[in-house]
Amino acid sequence: MQVARNAQVPEAEPALELAVIGLGYVGLPLAREAATVGLRVAGLDRDPRIVEGLNAGRSHVDDVSGDDVHRMLAAGFTAHTDSAPLARAQTVLICVPTPLNSDGGPDLSAVTAAVEAVAAHLRPGQLVVLESTTYPGTTEEVVRPLLEEKSGLRAGEDFSLAFSPERIDPGNPGYGLRDTPKVVGGCTPSCAARAVAFYGKLVDTVVQAKGTREAEMAKLLENTYRHVNIALVNELAVISHELGVDLWDAIRCASTKPFGFHAFRPGAGVGGHCIPIDPNYLSYKVRSSLGYEFRFVELAQEINRRMPEYVVRRAQDLLNHAGRPLQGSRVLLLGVTYKPDIADQRESPAVPVARLLRQREAEVAYHDPHVPEWSVDGASVPRVTEPLAAVAAHDLTILLQDHSSYDLPALSDAARLLFDTRGRIFRPGVEVL
């Protein structure tokens, strides 16, 4: 993103209520909701293809339709690759990615680049909110010093600074941005009050945290809770198979308890940005600040990372029992996204499963109604067009994602061998994880 040093508000340009930096699965729904309630919004993204597409009325995010984008444009929304609109915005939301670096710690380069762009245009009275997931202390230890040093202004006195963790769940029809409570923590009480008032325009419920560190920790607590419990049922899946126990039935029975139990289900691994990535931020902070390991997270990571290998081992056993080696067998993967009914492939366990199958010299193909092309480690994976015919032509089919468009009973009838990693097809002849 280009950074212009002139922080003066251009007289020819109208004021903005909101500028959103990062127009991905977090930033674009926020921009849409703000435009819907009548705010004048500008979006910033470093990818010119995203900006060009949005200005032409095209969406690249599952939960935002092309019609949504056209309504946003009609309400005055514009997308930009440069940072000039930041000078005209009353509120700036930073919604950029925070991936892991090669050392397993958080890569904050996109955050710092966005903050530097904001600082170049920062003026008294503005509200700046970080939404990107990160470790506790980032807002106070990284964002605030950069803003204050480069602008000469002071948080809580000249401008307001807060953290509000994103809670977007792509493809969730039950909970969207407006009806999911928004957690907000400010650097000062006045910063918090300003942020609470802003988000009150977009969501039905705003929950104020004690401060930015508590808001940052809340996000990591939510996803570490899920991460650890998924690891628990994944290990139970391995153990139960060896003990001859139907874990899926045990989960069904345990779920009837009206208190003290929340059902988690095993799978081929964990995907998306949140669960495989976010707990690492907390591990990094514990390790760098306290000097020891966060053992629960480390163990959960180890268990969940080895699930693709376990799936491939079970697949090999299935073929062996049918009198075929994995080497040279035709294996079809159904569903390569990280969750059902969306196109999002971030951290999908389908990638390591395909990689391991190829390393064992299986012939791998795939089908996914949401993914027209797919490659693993730079090598294209053949796509079948008719899954019902394809399962009959392949030696083994592995259901990795249970998209609603799949006719699972028909697929199970047609398949030579079917390995269900989602616990959806409990029929004779179908192997379930």
Summary of the structure (lengths in Angstrom):
residues: 433
radius of gyration: 23.8
end to end distance: 45.4
largest distance: 76.7
contacts: 1481
relative contact order: 0.08
helix: 41%
strand: 15%
